[in-house]
């Protein structure tokens, strides 16, 4: 899932009602990855995870995908409308 917020902020995410583990990637207004939480399981609820720095976008992907695709903090992402 890809979340787009109106303005950058320190948005927190949790694993409430999730049925499978995720990697969560926070992305700044200028499209740089600013924080990653890996392999968050449903059992981590009610912990809320925050990036510690403002972000405008958040990407939730299947756990392990950040490692498989070598996604890391500082990477620049490209968003395509196609």
C-alpha positions as CSV (number, residue, x, y, z in Angstrom):
1,X,0.0,0.0,0.0
2,X,1.2,3.5,-0.8
3,X,0.2,6.4,1.4
4,X,0.3,10.0,0.3
5,X,-0.1,12.7,2.9
6,X,-0.9,16.4,2.4
7,X,2.3,17.6,4.1
8,X,5.4,16.1,5.6
9,X,5.2,15.0,9.2
10,X,6.4,12.3,11.6
11,X,3.6,9.7,10.7
12,X,3.4,6.6,12.8
13,X,2.3,3.2,11.7
14,X,1.2,0.1,13.5
15,X,0.3,-3.5,12.7
16,X,-3.3,-3.5,13.9
17,X,-5.5,-6.0,12.0
18,X,-2.6,-7.1,9.8
19,X,-2.4,-10.8,8.9
20,X,1.1,-11.0,7.6
21,X,4.5,-9.3,8.1
22,X,5.5,-6.0,6.4
23,X,8.5,-3.8,5.6
24,X,7.5,-0.1,6.0
25,X,9.4,2.5,4.1
26,X,9.0,6.3,4.9
27,X,9.8,8.7,2.0
28,X,10.5,12.4,2.2
29,X,8.9,15.1,0.2
30,X,11.9,15.1,-2.2
31,X,11.5,11.3,-2.7
32,X,14.4,10.1,-0.6
33,X,14.0,7.1,1.7
34,X,14.3,8.5,5.3
35,X,13.5,5.4,7.4
36,X,12.8,1.7,7.1
37,X,11.3,-0.8,9.6
38,X,11.8,-4.4,8.5
39,X,9.8,-7.6,9.1
40,X,7.1,-6.1,11.3
41,X,4.8,-8.9,12.4
42,X,1.2,-8.6,13.5
43,X,2.3,-9.5,17.0
44,X,4.1,-6.2,17.3
45,X,0.8,-4.4,17.8
46,X,0.3,-2.0,19.7
47,X,3.8,-0.7,19.1
48,X,3.7,2.4,16.8
49,X,6.7,2.9,14.5
50,X,7.8,6.5,13.7
51,X,10.4,7.6,11.2
52,X,11.9,10.3,13.5
53,X,12.1,12.7,10.6
54,X,9.3,14.2,8.5
55,X,8.0,12.1,5.6
56,X,5.3,12.7,3.0
57,X,4.9,9.2,1.7
58,X,4.9,5.7,3.3
59,X,5.1,2.4,1.4
60,X,4.1,-0.9,3.0
61,X,5.5,-3.9,1.2
62,X,5.8,-7.6,2.0
63,X,8.4,-8.4,4.7
64,X,11.8,-9.0,3.2
65,X,11.3,-7.0,0.0
66,X,13.6,-4.2,1.2
67,X,16.5,-6.7,1.5
68,X,15.6,-8.6,-1.7
69,X,15.6,-5.3,-3.7
70,X,18.5,-3.7,-1.7
71,X,16.3,-0.8,-0.7
72,X,18.1,1.5,1.8
73,X,17.9,4.8,3.6
74,X,19.0,7.6,1.3
75,X,17.9,5.9,-1.9
76,X,16.0,8.2,-4.3
77,X,12.7,6.7,-5.6
78,X,10.9,7.5,-8.8
79,X,7.2,7.5,-9.0
80,X,5.6,6.9,-12.4
81,X,2.0,7.6,-13.3
82,X,1.9,4.6,-15.7
